[in-house]
C-alpha cells in the first residue's frame, strides 16, 4: 500500500515538473517569435552596403568616398619608416625603456 502511494506521489510530482517546464519553454518560444520590428536578421545586416563610416583617426563621420580616400592615405603611410612618424626624443625614450626591461630580466632586484 505504501509503495503504491509513494509511486503515485512520485509520478504526480514528475508530471507537474514536466508541465511547468513545458509551459515555461512555450513562453520563451512565444517571446522569441514576437521580435521587435527594428530587429533585423544577421544575414541581412551582413549584406548591407555601408554608405557612412567613422574616421579611424578622429572618429568623425565620413562619406564612403572620404573614407576610401582616407584609407588610401593611411595605406601610403604604412610604407613610411618609423623615423618620420615618431619624434627622435620619443624614440630614444622607447629604446631606454626596452633596455631597462632587458636589464630587469637579468637583475630583477634593481629599481
N, CA, C and O atoms as CSV, one atom per row, in Angstrom:
chain,resi,resn,atom,element,x,y,z
A,1,UNK,N,N,0.816,-1.188,0.000
A,1,UNK,CA,C,0.000,0.000,0.000
A,1,UNK,C,C,0.864,1.257,0.000
A,1,UNK,O,O,0.622,2.183,-0.774
A,2,UNK,N,N,1.884,1.285,0.881
A,2,UNK,CA,C,2.746,2.459,0.971
A,2,UNK,C,C,3.549,2.649,-0.309
A,2,UNK,O,O,3.772,3.780,-0.740
A,3,UNK,N,N,3.979,1.564,-0.909
A,3,UNK,CA,C,4.751,1.668,-2.138
A,3,UNK,C,C,3.913,2.291,-3.250
A,3,UNK,O,O,4.423,3.098,-4.028
A,4,UNK,N,N,2.661,1.934,-3.332
A,4,UNK,CA,C,1.813,2.495,-4.385
A,4,UNK,C,C,1.560,3.978,-4.141
A,4,UNK,O,O,1.477,4.751,-5.096
A,5,UNK,N,N,1.435,4.390,-2.880
A,5,UNK,CA,C,1.234,5.802,-2.560
A,5,UNK,C,C,2.501,6.586,-2.912
A,5,UNK,O,O,2.422,7.680,-3.472
A,6,UNK,N,N,3.629,6.043,-2.592
A,6,UNK,CA,C,4.905,6.712,-2.901
A,6,UNK,C,C,5.088,6.799,-4.411
A,6,UNK,O,O,5.499,7.833,-4.937
A,7,UNK,N,N,4.782,5.714,-5.097
A,7,UNK,CA,C,4.916,5.701,-6.551
A,7,UNK,C,C,3.955,6.696,-7.200
A,7,UNK,O,O,4.331,7.398,-8.139
A,8,UNK,N,N,2.727,6.759,-6.708
A,8,UNK,CA,C,1.742,7.702,-7.248
A,8,UNK,C,C,2.169,9.143,-7.000
A,8,UNK,O,O,2.052,9.984,-7.892
A,9,UNK,N,N,2.661,9.439,-5.803
A,9,UNK,CA,C,3.096,10.809,-5.498
A,9,UNK,C,C,4.321,11.175,-6.348
A,9,UNK,O,O,4.454,12.315,-6.793
A,10,UNK,N,N,5.209,10.202,-6.568
A,10,UNK,CA,C,6.377,10.462,-7.414
A,10,UNK,C,C,5.955,10.760,-8.859
A,10,UNK,O,O,6.484,11.676,-9.487
A,11,UNK,N,N,5.007,9.988,-9.373
A,11,UNK,CA,C,4.535,10.208,-10.734
A,11,UNK,C,C,3.822,11.555,-10.877
A,11,UNK,O,O,3.994,12.242,-11.884
A,12,UNK,N,N,3.023,11.937,-9.874
A,12,UNK,CA,C,2.349,13.235,-9.904
A,12,UNK,C,C,3.360,14.381,-9.845
A,12,UNK,O,O,3.201,15.390,-10.532
A,13,UNK,N,N,4.384,14.224,-9.035
A,13,UNK,CA,C,5.437,15.244,-8.943
A,13,UNK,C,C,6.177,15.362,-10.272
A,13,UNK,O,O,6.436,16.468,-10.745
A,14,UNK,N,N,6.513,14.239,-10.865
A,14,UNK,CA,C,7.201,14.233,-12.152
A,14,UNK,C,C,6.343,14.884,-13.235
A,14,UNK,O,O,6.841,15.663,-14.047
A,15,UNK,N,N,5.053,14.558,-13.241
A,15,UNK,CA,C,4.135,15.135,-14.213
A,15,UNK,C,C,4.019,16.655,-14.035
A,15,UNK,O,O,4.003,17.396,-15.019
A,16,UNK,N,N,3.939,17.112,-12.796
A,16,UNK,CA,C,3.805,18.554,-12.550
A,16,UNK,C,C,5.088,19.294,-12.935
A,16,UNK,O,O,5.016,20.401,-13.470
A,17,UNK,N,N,6.251,18.709,-12.675
A,17,UNK,CA,C,7.515,19.342,-13.057
A,17,UNK,C,C,7.617,19.428,-14.576
A,17,UNK,O,O,8.023,20.461,-15.109
A,18,UNK,N,N,7.253,18.359,-15.279
A,18,UNK,CA,C,7.274,18.372,-16.744
A,18,UNK,C,C,6.314,19.404,-17.301
A,18,UNK,O,O,6.626,20.078,-18.283
A,19,UNK,N,N,5.156,19.534,-16.688
A,19,UNK,CA,C,4.171,20.515,-17.140
A,19,UNK,C,C,4.695,21.939,-16.944
A,19,UNK,O,O,4.521,22.788,-17.819
A,20,UNK,N,N,5.326,22.201,-15.820
A,20,UNK,CA,C,5.887,23.542,-15.549
A,20,UNK,C,C,6.982,23.863,-16.556
A,20,UNK,O,O,7.025,24.972,-17.090
A,21,UNK,N,N,7.868,22.908,-16.822
A,21,UNK,CA,C,8.950,23.153,-17.784
A,21,UNK,C,C,8.414,23.365,-19.195
A,21,UNK,O,O,8.915,24.221,-19.925
A,22,UNK,N,N,7.417,22.607,-19.580
A,22,UNK,CA,C,6.869,22.774,-20.926
A,22,UNK,C,C,6.165,24.118,-21.061
A,22,UNK,O,O,6.236,24.745,-22.118
A,23,UNK,N,N,5.488,24.570,-20.012
A,23,UNK,CA,C,4.837,25.888,-20.061
A,23,UNK,C,C,5.865,27.012,-20.133
A,23,UNK,O,O,5.689,27.977,-20.877
A,24,UNK,N,N,6.934,26.883,-19.360
A,24,UNK,CA,C,7.955,27.940,-19.396
A,24,UNK,C,C,8.691,27.934,-20.735
A,24,UNK,O,O,9.050,28.998,-21.238
A,25,UNK,N,N,8.922,26.764,-21.321
A,25,UNK,CA,C,9.568,26.703,-22.635
A,25,UNK,C,C,8.653,27.289,-23.697
A,25,UNK,O,O,9.125,27.948,-24.623
A,26,UNK,N,N,7.354,27.059,-23.577
A,26,UNK,CA,C,6.407,27.639,-24.516
A,26,UNK,C,C,6.378,29.148,-24.420
A,26,UNK,O,O,6.243,29.828,-25.437
A,27,UNK,N,N,6.503,29.688,-23.218
A,27,UNK,CA,C,6.522,31.143,-23.040
A,27,UNK,C,C,7.791,31.735,-23.643
A,27,UNK,O,O,7.750,32.812,-24.238
A,28,UNK,N,N,8.914,31.041,-23.494
A,28,UNK,CA,C,10.163,31.535,-24.078
A,28,UNK,C,C,10.094,31.492,-25.593
A,28,UNK,O,O,10.573,32.411,-26.258
A,29,UNK,N,N,9.507,30.443,-26.149
A,29,UNK,CA,C,9.375,30.346,-27.595
A,29,UNK,C,C,8.456,31.439,-28.117
A,29,UNK,O,O,8.731,32.035,-29.159
A,30,UNK,N,N,7.388,31.703,-27.417
A,30,UNK,CA,C,6.453,32.744,-27.834
A,30,UNK,C,C,7.128,34.111,-27.805
A,30,UNK,O,O,6.908,34.921,-28.707
A,31,UNK,N,N,7.953,34.388,-26.778
A,31,UNK,CA,C,8.632,35.680,-26.727
A,31,UNK,C,C,9.690,35.776,-27.817
A,31,UNK,O,O,9.972,36.873,-28.299
A,32,UNK,N,N,10.283,34.653,-28.216
A,32,UNK,CA,C,11.279,34.676,-29.293
A,32,UNK,C,C,10.617,34.902,-30.644
A,32,UNK,O,O,11.230,35.477,-31.543
A,33,UNK,N,N,9.378,34.460,-30.799
A,33,UNK,CA,C,8.683,34.644,-32.070
A,33,UNK,C,C,8.270,36.101,-32.252
A,33,UNK,O,O,8.319,36.620,-33.367
A,34,UNK,N,N,7.872,36.757,-31.190
A,34,UNK,CA,C,7.422,38.152,-31.264
A,34,UNK,C,C,8.613,39.100,-31.164
A,34,UNK,O,O,8.764,39.808,-30.168
A,35,UNK,N,N,9.447,39.114,-32.178
A,35,UNK,CA,C,10.599,40.006,-32.197
A,35,UNK,C,C,10.148,41.423,-32.511
A,35,UNK,O,O,9.164,41.625,-33.223
A,36,UNK,N,N,10.873,42.408,-31.977
A,36,UNK,CA,C,10.518,43.782,-32.315
A,36,UNK,C,C,10.725,44.053,-33.805
A,36,UNK,O,O,11.490,43.355,-34.470
A,37,UNK,N,N,10.042,45.065,-34.316
A,37,UNK,CA,C,10.106,45.374,-35.745
A,37,UNK,C,C,11.483,45.887,-36.150
A,37,UNK,O,O,11.866,45.742,-37.311
A,38,UNK,N,N,12.244,46.489,-35.219
A,38,UNK,CA,C,13.557,47.034,-35.540
A,38,UNK,C,C,14.632,45.964,-35.671
A,38,UNK,O,O,15.688,46.220,-36.249
A,39,UNK,N,N,14.383,44.775,-35.147
A,39,UNK,CA,C,15.379,43.719,-35.162
A,39,UNK,C,C,15.448,43.096,-36.556
A,39,UNK,O,O,14.446,42.594,-37.067
A,40,UNK,N,N,16.648,43.132,-37.176
A,40,UNK,CA,C,16.825,42.552,-38.497
A,40,UNK,C,C,17.676,41.300,-38.399
A,40,UNK,O,O,18.477,41.150,-37.476
A,41,UNK,N,N,17.500,40.418,-39.342
A,41,UNK,CA,C,18.270,39.183,-39.371
A,41,UNK,C,C,19.738,39.482,-39.643
A,41,UNK,O,O,20.072,40.452,-40.322
A,42,UNK,N,N,20.603,38.638,-39.105
A,42,UNK,CA,C,22.048,38.836,-39.264
A,42,UNK,C,C,22.478,38.753,-40.721
A,42,UNK,O,O,23.393,39.463,-41.141
A,43,UNK,N,N,21.828,37.896,-41.491
A,43,UNK,CA,C,22.185,37.749,-42.899
A,43,UNK,C,C,21.924,39.042,-43.670
A,43,UNK,O,O,22.690,39.408,-44.562
A,44,UNK,N,N,20.850,39.721,-43.323
A,44,UNK,CA,C,20.537,40.993,-43.982
A,44,UNK,C,C,21.560,42.047,-43.599
A,44,UNK,O,O,22.009,42.816,-44.448
A,45,UNK,N,N,21.933,42.089,-42.317
A,45,UNK,CA,C,22.898,43.087,-41.872
A,45,UNK,C,C,24.270,42.859,-42.498
A,45,UNK,O,O,24.975,43.825,-42.792
A,46,UNK,N,N,24.663,41.606,-42.706
A,46,UNK,CA,C,25.962,41.327,-43.314
A,46,UNK,C,C,26.006,41.752,-44.775
A,46,UNK,O,O,27.063,42.137,-45.275
A,47,UNK,N,N,24.875,41.686,-45.461
A,47,UNK,CA,C,24.837,42.020,-46.880
A,47,UNK,C,C,24.593,43.512,-47.116
A,47,UNK,O,O,24.598,43.968,-48.259
A,48,UNK,N,N,24.380,44.272,-46.038
A,48,UNK,CA,C,24.071,45.695,-46.175
A,48,UNK,C,C,25.303,46.473,-46.633
A,48,UNK,O,O,26.412,46.211,-46.166
A,49,UNK,N,N,25.115,47.413,-47.528
A,49,UNK,CA,C,26.206,48.247,-48.022
A,49,UNK,C,C,26.264,49.508,-47.169
A,49,UNK,O,O,25.270,50.221,-47.032
A,50,UNK,N,N,27.419,49.772,-46.604
A,50,UNK,CA,C,27.581,50.938,-45.744
A,50,UNK,C,C,27.833,52.179,-46.584
A,50,UNK,O,O,28.684,52.170,-47.474
A,51,UNK,N,N,27.107,53.231,-46.306
A,51,UNK,CA,C,27.293,54.494,-47.026
A,51,UNK,C,C,27.955,55.538,-46.147
A,51,UNK,O,O,28.384,56.576,-46.650
A,52,UNK,N,N,28.049,55.293,-44.849
A,52,UNK,CA,C,28.728,56.198,-43.941
A,52,UNK,C,C,29.695,55.393,-43.089
A,52,UNK,O,O,29.488,54.206,-42.840
A,53,UNK,N,N,30.732,56.046,-42.656
A,53,UNK,CA,C,31.717,55.373,-41.815
A,53,UNK,C,C,32.308,56.387,-40.853
A,53,UNK,O,O,32.104,57.591,-41.006
A,54,UNK,N,N,33.033,55.902,-39.872
A,54,UNK,CA,C,33.735,56.774,-38.930
A,54,UNK,C,C,35.220,56.750,-39.249
A,54,UNK,O,O,35.780,55.724,-39.637
A,55,UNK,N,N,35.830,57.889,-39.078
A,55,UNK,CA,C,37.257,58.003,-39.322
A,55,UNK,C,C,38.027,57.258,-38.234
A,55,UNK,O,O,37.735,57.449,-37.053
A,56,UNK,N,N,38.997,56.418,-38.588
A,56,UNK,CA,C,39.802,55.758,-37.560
A,56,UNK,C,C,40.768,56.725,-36.882
A,56,UNK,O,O,41.349,56.392,-35.849
A,57,UNK,N,N,40.945,57.903,-37.444
A,57,UNK,CA,C,41.883,58.876,-36.880
A,57,UNK,C,C,41.229,59.679,-35.767
A,57,UNK,O,O,41.734,59.718,-34.645
A,58,UNK,N,N,40.090,60.328,-36.079
A,58,UNK,CA,C,39.476,61.192,-35.079
A,58,UNK,C,C,38.022,60.858,-34.773
A,58,UNK,O,O,37.418,61.528,-33.936
A,59,UNK,N,N,37.437,59.855,-35.412
A,59,UNK,CA,C,36.102,59.390,-35.079
A,59,UNK,C,C,34.965,60.175,-35.694
A,59,UNK,O,O,33.809,59.907,-35.370
A,60,UNK,N,N,35.235,61.124,-36.562
A,60,UNK,CA,C,34.140,61.891,-37.173
A,60,UNK,C,C,33.521,61.076,-38.306
A,60,UNK,O,O,34.150,60.172,-38.855
A,61,UNK,N,N,32.270,61.416,-38.645
A,61,UNK,CA,C,31.568,60.707,-39.709
A,61,UNK,C,C,32.118,61.120,-41.071
A,61,UNK,O,O,32.395,62.294,-41.317
A,62,UNK,N,N,32.269,60.134,-41.947
A,62,UNK,CA,C,32.769,60.361,-43.300
A,62,UNK,C,C,31.820,59.720,-44.294
A,62,UNK,O,O,31.136,58.745,-43.980
A,63,UNK,N,N,31.785,60.276,-45.493
A,63,UNK,CA,C,31.042,59.610,-46.555
A,63,UNK,C,C,31.890,58.442,-47.066
A,63,UNK,O,O,33.051,58.298,-46.682
A,64,UNK,N,N,31.313,57.620,-47.923
A,64,UNK,CA,C,32.041,56.464,-48.441
A,64,UNK,C,C,33.267,56.905,-49.239
A,64,UNK,O,O,34.325,56.282,-49.147
A,65,UNK,N,N,33.127,57.977,-50.021
A,65,UNK,CA,C,34.248,58.466,-50.831
A,65,UNK,C,C,35.377,58.994,-49.937
A,65,UNK,O,O,36.548,58.696,-50.174
A,66,UNK,N,N,35.025,59.776,-48.913
A,66,UNK,CA,C,36.047,60.298,-47.991
A,66,UNK,C,C,36.743,59.168,-47.245
A,66,UNK,O,O,37.948,59.230,-46.998
A,67,UNK,N,N,35.979,58.132,-46.884
A,67,UNK,CA,C,36.562,57.009,-46.159
A,67,UNK,C,C,37.581,56.264,-47.027
A,67,UNK,O,O,38.652,55.897,-46.545
A,68,UNK,N,N,37.255,56.040,-48.292
A,68,UNK,CA,C,38.179,55.359,-49.205
A,68,UNK,C,C,39.446,56.189,-49.387
A,68,UNK,O,O,40.551,55.647,-49.384
A,69,UNK,N,N,39.287,57.503,-49.545
A,69,UNK,CA,C,40.456,58.378,-49.693
A,69,UNK,C,C,41.333,58.329,-48.447
A,69,UNK,O,O,42.559,58.274,-48.547
A,70,UNK,N,N,40.702,58.348,-47.273
A,70,UNK,CA,C,41.473,58.288,-46.028
A,70,UNK,C,C,42.210,56.960,-45.914
A,70,UNK,O,O,43.362,56.932,-45.482
A,71,UNK,N,N,41.564,55.856,-46.295
A,71,UNK,CA,C,42.222,54.552,-46.243
A,71,UNK,C,C,43.411,54.498,-47.195
A,71,UNK,O,O,44.433,53.894,-46.871
A,72,UNK,N,N,43.290,55.124,-48.367
A,72,UNK,CA,C,44.415,55.162,-49.303
A,72,UNK,C,C,45.570,55.973,-48.724
A,72,UNK,O,O,46.729,55.576,-48.839
A,73,UNK,N,N,45.254,57.115,-48.101
A,73,UNK,CA,C,46.303,57.937,-47.489
A,73,UNK,C,C,46.994,57.188,-46.354
A,73,UNK,O,O,48.215,57.253,-46.212
A,74,UNK,N,N,46.204,56.475,-45.545
A,74,UNK,CA,C,46.798,55.699,-44.452
A,74,UNK,C,C,47.609,54.529,-44.990
A,74,UNK,O,O,48.606,54.136,-44.384
A,75,UNK,N,N,47.194,53.971,-46.121
A,75,UNK,CA,C,47.959,52.887,-46.749
A,75,UNK,C,C,49.312,53.361,-47.234
A,75,UNK,O,O,50.283,52.604,-47.210
A,76,UNK,N,N,49.386,54.613,-47.675
A,76,UNK,CA,C,50.671,55.175,-48.102
A,76,UNK,C,C,51.603,55.342,-46.917
A,76,UNK,O,O,52.821,55.243,-47.066
A,77,UNK,N,N,51.042,55.594,-45.734
A,77,UNK,CA,C,51.873,55.768,-44.540
A,77,UNK,C,C,52.452,54.452,-44.045
A,77,UNK,O,O,53.441,54.457,-43.312
A,78,UNK,N,N,51.862,53.329,-44.427
A,78,UNK,CA,C,52.368,52.029,-43.982
A,78,UNK,C,C,53.787,51.789,-44.476
A,78,UNK,O,O,54.575,51.130,-43.797
A,79,UNK,N,N,54.121,52.315,-45.648
A,79,UNK,CA,C,55.457,52.133,-46.192
A,79,UNK,C,C,56.481,53.086,-45.580
A,79,UNK,O,O,57.683,52.893,-45.760
A,80,UNK,N,N,56.027,54.105,-44.863
A,80,UNK,CA,C,56.947,55.080,-44.263
A,80,UNK,C,C,57.678,54.434,-43.090
A,80,UNK,O,O,57.154,53.542,-42.424
A,81,UNK,N,N,58.877,54.896,-42.859
A,81,UNK,CA,C,59.653,54.378,-41.732
A,81,UNK,C,C,59.193,55.040,-40.447
A,81,UNK,O,O,58.537,56.081,-40.471
A,82,UNK,N,N,59.541,54.434,-39.334
A,82,UNK,CA,C,59.145,54.966,-38.038
A,82,UNK,C,C,59.834,56.297,-37.743
A,82,UNK,O,O,59.371,57.055,-36.891
A,83,UNK,N,N,60.917,56.584,-38.425
A,83,UNK,CA,C,61.642,57.825,-38.180
A,83,UNK,C,C,60.784,59.037,-38.539
A,83,UNK,O,O,60.930,60.095,-37.926
A,84,UNK,N,N,59.907,58.902,-39.505
A,84,UNK,CA,C,59.063,60.030,-39.887
A,84,UNK,C,C,57.835,60.164,-38.996
A,84,UNK,O,O,57.257,61.246,-38.894
A,85,UNK,N,N,57.433,59.076,-38.354
A,85,UNK,CA,C,56.210,59.088,-37.576
A,85,UNK,C,C,56.431,59.382,-36.099
A,85,UNK,O,O,55.519,59.872,-35.434
A,86,UNK,N,N,57.610,59.098,-35.569
A,86,UNK,CA,C,57.881,59.264,-34.145
A,86,UNK,C,C,59.029,60.244,-33.977
A,86,UNK,O,O,60.026,60.193,-34.697
A,87,UNK,N,N,58.865,61.141,-33.006
A,87,UNK,CA,C,59.921,62.124,-32.781
A,87,UNK,C,C,61.176,61.435,-32.239
A,87,UNK,O,O,61.074,60.388,-31.600
A,88,UNK,N,N,62.370,62.016,-32.489
A,88,UNK,CA,C,63.609,61.395,-32.029
A,88,UNK,C,C,63.665,61.248,-30.504
A,88,UNK,O,O,64.200,60.263,-29.994
A,89,UNK,N,N,63.117,62.218,-29.786
A,89,UNK,CA,C,63.137,62.162,-28.324
A,89,UNK,C,C,62.294,60.986,-27.819
A,89,UNK,O,O,62.687,60.290,-26.883
A,90,UNK,N,N,61.151,60.774,-28.436
A,90,UNK,CA,C,60.285,59.668,-28.044
A,90,UNK,C,C,60.912,58.327,-28.417
A,90,UNK,O,O,60.805,57.360,-27.663
A,91,UNK,N,N,61.567,58.267,-29.579
A,91,UNK,CA,C,62.258,57.029,-29.969
A,91,UNK,C,C,63.351,56.679,-28.968
A,91,UNK,O,O,63.520,55.513,-28.611
A,92,UNK,N,N,64.096,57.690,-28.513
A,92,UNK,CA,C,65.155,57.454,-27.529
A,92,UNK,C,C,64.571,56.936,-26.222
A,92,UNK,O,O,65.135,56.032,-25.606
A,93,UNK,N,N,63.446,57.500,-25.795
A,93,UNK,CA,C,62.791,57.055,-24.563
A,93,UNK,C,C,62.322,55.606,-24.684
A,93,UNK,O,O,62.453,54.828,-23.739
A,94,UNK,N,N,61.783,55.249,-25.828
A,94,UNK,CA,C,61.332,53.873,-26.043
A,94,UNK,C,C,62.505,52.903,-25.988
A,94,UNK,O,O,62.404,51.837,-25.380
A,95,UNK,N,N,63.616,53.268,-26.620
A,95,UNK,CA,C,64.806,52.406,-26.590
A,95,UNK,C,C,65.330,52.244,-25.172
A,95,UNK,O,O,65.750,51.149,-24.796
A,96,UNK,N,N,65.316,53.312,-24.374
A,96,UNK,CA,C,65.769,53.218,-22.984
A,96,UNK,C,C,64.840,52.332,-22.151
A,96,UNK,O,O,65.307,51.585,-21.292
A,97,UNK,N,N,63.560,52.407,-22.393
A,97,UNK,CA,C,62.625,51.538,-21.677
A,97,UNK,C,C,62.817,50.072,-22.053
A,97,UNK,O,O,62.714,49.193,-21.197
A,98,UNK,N,N,63.094,49.805,-23.318
A,98,UNK,CA,C,63.382,48.426,-23.737
A,98,UNK,C,C,64.654,47.914,-23.074
A,98,UNK,O,O,64.713,46.766,-22.634
A,99,UNK,N,N,65.681,48.777,-23.002
A,99,UNK,CA,C,66.932,48.408,-22.349
A,99,UNK,C,C,66.700,48.130,-20.869
A,99,UNK,O,O,67.237,47.164,-20.326
A,100,UNK,N,N,65.901,48.975,-20.214
A,100,UNK,CA,C,65.605,48.792,-18.793
A,100,UNK,C,C,64.861,47.480,-18.558
A,100,UNK,O,O,65.151,46.777,-17.589
A,101,UNK,N,N,63.912,47.136,-19.424
A,101,UNK,CA,C,63.172,45.879,-19.285
A,101,UNK,C,C,64.111,44.686,-19.424
A,101,UNK,O,O,63.977,43.705,-18.691
A,102,UNK,N,N,65.062,44.759,-20.361
A,102,UNK,CA,C,66.021,43.669,-20.547
A,102,UNK,C,C,66.921,43.518,-19.326
A,102,UNK,O,O,67.186,42.401,-18.883
A,103,UNK,N,N,67.385,44.622,-18.788
A,103,UNK,CA,C,68.253,44.569,-17.602
A,103,UNK,C,C,67.481,44.037,-16.403
A,103,UNK,O,O,68.033,43.281,-15.603
A,104,UNK,N,N,66.222,44.414,-16.266
A,104,UNK,CA,C,65.416,43.929,-15.112
A,104,UNK,C,C,65.173,42.431,-15.204
A,104,UNK,O,O,64.958,41.791,-14.175
A,105,UNK,N,N,65.199,41.850,-16.393
A,105,UNK,CA,C,65.058,40.399,-16.507
A,105,UNK,C,C,66.310,39.696,-16.006
A,105,UNK,O,O,66.241,38.598,-15.453
A,106,UNK,N,N,67.447,40.335,-16.202
A,106,UNK,CA,C,68.712,39.739,-15.749
A,106,UNK,C,C,68.912,39.991,-14.255
A,106,UNK,O,O,69.278,39.078,-13.515
A,107,UNK,N,N,68.674,41.222,-13.814
A,107,UNK,CA,C,68.864,41.595,-12.413
A,107,UNK,C,C,67.523,42.121,-11.894
A,107,UNK,O,O,67.276,43.324,-11.974
A,108,UNK,N,N,66.663,41.267,-11.371
A,108,UNK,CA,C,65.301,41.676,-11.036
A,108,UNK,C,C,65.169,42.559,-9.802
A,108,UNK,O,O,64.133,43.200,-9.629
A,109,UNK,N,N,66.194,42.617,-8.925
A,109,UNK,CA,C,66.049,43.374,-7.696
A,109,UNK,C,C,66.421,44.851,-7.848
A,109,UNK,O,O,66.310,45.603,-6.879
A,110,UNK,N,N,66.856,45.286,-9.024
A,110,UNK,CA,C,67.132,46.701,-9.247
A,110,UNK,C,C,65.826,47.468,-9.403
A,110,UNK,O,O,64.846,46.933,-9.921
A,111,UNK,N,N,65.812,48.755,-8.943
A,111,UNK,CA,C,64.567,49.536,-9.062
A,111,UNK,C,C,64.264,49.928,-10.484
A,111,UNK,O,O,63.255,50.584,-10.742
